[in-house]
Structure formats: C-alpha cells, structure tokens
C-alpha cells in the first residue's frame, strides 16, 4: 500500500468543484438504456454512446474521475485510442467497477449480496498495471417488511471492507457504495434508521480490516423517502437529515463523500446536493456527486442513436454535469 499515492488520488477525485461520473453500466444494464431509445445493444453502439459521453466538451471542468465497466476499460474508441487513455489525456482519472453484481442472499428472501471477491486480487493487479486509479463496489440494501436483516447488512459491509482492503493493497482508491434502495413506501425516518445502521456497520468493518480511510471514498445514498410514499420529505428535510446522519457515522479522516443519485429525478439529485453544500460550509469531508442517470439520461434521450444528434446530446450532458458541479459547491 502506497498511502501517499492513495491520498493524492483521493484528493484528485474529490477536487472542487468536480464530481465522479458513473458510466459503468453492465452489458445488460446498458442494453436497457439503449433499448429505451430503440437502439440495439451491440458493441458498436455501446462504443458510440460512451464515446459521446467522454468527448463532451468541457467534461473535465465538472468531472474528476469516470467509473468504467470492464468492457469499456479495455475498449478502443473509434479513433483507436483506449477509453482509459483518452480520459487520462483530458485530465479525468479512469476507474473501474470490480464487483460481479448483486445476487440473491441465501435464506433471505428479497435481499441481495454482492459477489466478486474470488479472484479479485489478481484482477486488481491487472487493472492497476493498465492504469486504473480507483475502483468501485456496490452493495444493495432494501427497506421492507422486516428487512434489511442483520445478515444482509453484515454480509454486504464485510464484503465492502474486504474489497477496500484489496484495492489499497494495489494502491487503488476504493469507492465503497452501500446503496439503500429508494424503492418502496418507507418514510425518511425509516431510511435514516437503516442508513445509520448500515454506515455504522460499514465503518466498523473497514476499521477491522485496517482500511486507510484517508484513501477511501464513500458513495452513499441520500436519506430520502421511498418513491411510493405519498408524503415524501421535501428538499430541505432530505438535505438536513442526510447530513445529520453522515456527521454521526463518518470519521473525519475519510477522503470524501460522492453521492449516488439512486433513482432520484435530475432536479432532486441536484437540489438535494446543492442545499447540503449551501447549508454546510465546514464539513470535515467534501460532499459531491457520483451520478450516472442524473447526468446521462437526458442526453441519451436527446441522442436517440443518431449521429446528427450527437452535438445536441453532448450539450445536454454538459449542462447536467455543470449543474451537478455547481450543486457540489452550493452554487446552483
């Protein structure tokens, strides 16, 4: 573990006024995105779409790092340049999603456990050798009747801590992502309780595994009402409750926080982040974004798979990225 390298990378990832772009959709997930606009899910179209994203003018003004899927990490753009090399050339750190997805948790209906620890050390060695600077692992926690269970929380936070330790062994900054799903009719208070329990468990496990927190980035969900709740909390309440939860659970030495958008609308994801930063000027860690759909979705709808729409789609994407950037410093 090179602690100085980890600190340098984490500071670059967390530099103001930027955030992290999540463009690490698996092949099935990107297939759903492309299918929503009537575009076939083949490698040619995946390259074309992701090239549209990374070549968006001024993207590096708003984005410090980009999380890639394995295919994209090893893939060349139409110019013959590897995506990871192109990102480096424009000042965006290339990162890599390394988990193998959320699978059914045995003996626990409706709950998931993220797999991918087997062989991870060897995969991380290859990614580091090829220029990856950071990694991401996503756990999935569902709020429902009698869930999440202790088994689900412990199993996922333990896996996150083992992944983080392996990353740092290769001087790769781990993004740890314990996503509390927004689906359901739960209240913001229920979300707060679950989020606090999950974060407490996560940082206990990270401590047990001797994970270097100054070289670790947290990618949490916001504390928010379920999408089916008929009395959803407003922007101010979400921002206030989320920050309260983070202050209670997060060690000061943590490198930073980069929220997932997690099914929020574009407006919700930026307004919540903006209020957090506008109302809290002296937090011990930077609070920014690591969004996927909240940056990409409107651009995807503008593109529709047509070359003539690329510049229009890039303008939409740049606008979304800029708004997220402004929200990350409370200036939206």
N, C-alpha and C positions, 0 to 999 in steps of 0.2 A: 504494500500500500504506500503510495506516494501522497502524503497528506497535503503537501504544498500544491501538487497538481490538482488534487480534488478541490481544494479551496479556490484555486484560480478558475477552474472550470465552473464551479458553482456560482462564483461571483459574476462570471460572464453570462451565465444563464439567467441570473437574477438582476442584471443591469437595468437601470431605469432609463427610459420609460418603456421597456420591452417586455414581452412575454414569450411563451413557448407555443409553437404551432403543432398540434397533434394531427399528423397525416399518416397514421399507422394502421388504418383500417385493414383487416384481413381480407383475403380474396373474396370470401362470401359476403362480408360486410360492404366492401366497395362495390360488389355486384348489386346489392340492394340499392345503393346510392345511384349507380349508373342506370339500373332498371327503372328507377323513379322518373328518369327523363327519357326513357325509351332507347338507351344506348346499350349495346351488347357488352358483356363482361369478358373482354379478351385482353391480352397483354398490350396490344397496340393502343386500345382505348384507355387502359389504365395508365400507360406511359403518357399519353396525350393529356389526360386530365391532370396528372400530378406535375407534368411539365408546365401546364398552365399556371399552377399554383406557385411553383418555386421561381418562375420567371416574371412574376408580377412586379412591376416597377415599384421601387422603394420598400419592398417587403422587409428588407433588413433594417429599415428605420423603426419597425414595430416588433420584429421577431428576433430573438436572440438564438433560438435553437429550434430544430424541427425533429419530431419523433417519426421515424420511418418504420415501415413494415420490412421484413426480411427481403422480400422480392425487390422492393424499391431500393434498399440499401445496396444490393448487388447489381442494380439495373443501370443501363445507359440511357441517356436522353437521346432525342433524335439527332443531336449534334455529335454523338459518340462519347460525350463526357458522362462519367458516372454521376448519378444524382448526388452522392455524398461529396464528391469532389467539387461539384458546382456549388453546393451550399457553402462549403468552406471558402470558395473563391469570392463569395459575396458577403462573407462575414457572419454566416449563420452556422452554428455548431450542429453537426449531424448526430442524432441519437437513434436508438433502436429499441423497439418493443421486443422483449425477450420471453414473455410468458407464453404459454401454449393454450390459453383460453380458460374460461370458467366452465367446469363440468359439474354434473350432479354430485352433491355431497352424500356419501353413503349413509343410509339410515336416517337421513334428514330431508324429508320431502320439501320441495320448494326452495331449497338452499343450494348454494354453489360453493365449490372450492377451486381455486386457480391452480392449474398444473404447469409443469415446465422445469422443475428443479433438476430432474435427471439429465445429466449431460450438460448442465448449464455452464459449469466451469470451462469446459472445452469450447463451447460456443462463445463465451465472453472473451476468451483468449483470441479467437479469430476476429471478432468484431473490433477489439482493441487494436490488433495488428493492422486492421484495414481502415482505421481512422475514426471509429466511433468515440465520442467524448462522454456520452451519458446513456443511460438505459431507463426503461420503464416497465413496471409490473403492475397489473391491475387486479385488485380483488373486488368481489361483488357481494354486497350485503343487502338483503331485502328486509324491509319492515312489513310485518303482517301479524296475523294471529299467532301469538306465542313464538314469534321469530323476530330478530335473529336469535339463534341458540348460542349458548356458550361455546359449543363445539365449532360452529361456523366462524364465530369471531376469533377464537383462539387459533383454529387451523389456518385461517387466512392471514392473521397478523404474524404468526410464526413463519409462514412461507415468505411473507414480505421481508421479514428480518433476515432470513437465510439468503434470499436473493440479494438484499442490500449488502450483506457481508461479502458475498461472492463478487459483486460488482466492484467493491472497493479493493478487493484483493488484486484486481486488474487496473486500479486507479481510474475506474469509471464511476461517475456520479450516479447514484441510484435515485430515480424518481419513484417514490412509494405512493401508490394510489389505492387507498381503501374507499371505493365508491359506495356510498349509501344511495341506493336507487330512489329516484324521485317518484316512481310508480306507486300508486296506492292512494288511500284516503286519509293517511295519517296526518296528525297536526304537527305544527312546527315544534311544539313541546316534546312530542314523541320522537321526532327527528333529533332534537337536541340530546335527549337521553341516550339514544342509540349512538349518535356521533361521539359523544363524550366517552361512552363505554369502549367503543372501537379504538379511539385515539389513545386512551389510557392503556389499553392492551397493546397497541402497536408500539408505543414508546417504551413500555416495559420490555417487550420482546427485542426491540432494537438495542436497548441497554444490555440485556443479557448476552446478545451476540456481539457486543463491543463495536457496534456500528458507529463510525465517526460522523457525528451529527453536523459538523461544520461543512462536511462534504456530502450532505443529503438534502434532497428537496422533497417536500410533501405536496402531493396532488390530491387534496381532499374535495369532498362535496361541500356545497354550502348547506347550512342548516335551514331547511325550507319545508313548507307544507307539501304533502303529496298532491299530484296533479288532479286527483279525483276529489280532493277536499273542497267542499262548497264554500268554505270560509278561509281561503288561503291568506296567509300573512302577507302584509304589504312590503314594499321595498325596504323601508326603514327598519322594520322589525326583523327581516331576514338578515340585513347587514349587521344590525346590532347584536342579534342572537349568535350569529356566526362568529363574530369577533370575540364575544364573551366566551364562547366555547374554546376557541383557539388559545386565548390567554390562559385559560385554566389548564389546558392539556399540553401545550407545546413548550419544549425547552427553549430558552433564549438563544442558545448556540446553534439552533437549526439554521441551515443555509437560507431557506426561503420557502414560501408557500405559492403554489401555482394552481389555482382552482380549475377543476373541470367544469364544463357547462352542464353536463348531465341531464339533457332533455329540456333545459330552460329555453325560452324563446331568445332571439337575438337581443331584444330590448331588456329582458330580465337579466341576462348574463352580464350585460354592460352596466346597467343601472345599479345592480347589487354591488358589483365590484367598485364602481365609482363612489358610491356612498360610503363603503368601508374605508376607502382611502381618503376621502374628503373629511371624514369624521374622526379619523385616527392618524395623526401625524407623527406619532412617536412609538410605533410598534417595534419590537426587537428584531423583527424579520420583515423582509419585503413581501407584500401581498400582491400577486399579479395573476396572470391567466395562463392556462394551458388548454386552449379550446380547439375543438375540431369543427363540429357542425356550426357552432356560433360564428365561425369565421368563413367556413366553406359553403354552407348550404345555399345561401342566396346567390353566390357566384355560380354554383352548379346549376341552379335554375335559370340563370342568365345564359349559360353556355349552351345547354341542350345538345351537346355533342357536335356542334357546328363550328368549323374553323372561322367563319365570318363573325362569330360571336365572342371569340377569344379576348379581344381587347376590351369589349364591354364587360365580360365576366371578370377580367382582371381589375377593372376599375371598381367593380362592386366589391371584390375581395379586398382590395387595398383600403376601401372605405371602411369595411368592417374591421380590418386589422388596426387601422388608425383609431377607430372608436374604442377598441379594446385597450390599445396603448394609452389613450387619454384617460380611460377609466382606471388604469393601473396606477395613475398618479393623482386621481381625484379631480381631473380637469375636464371631464366630459360636459 
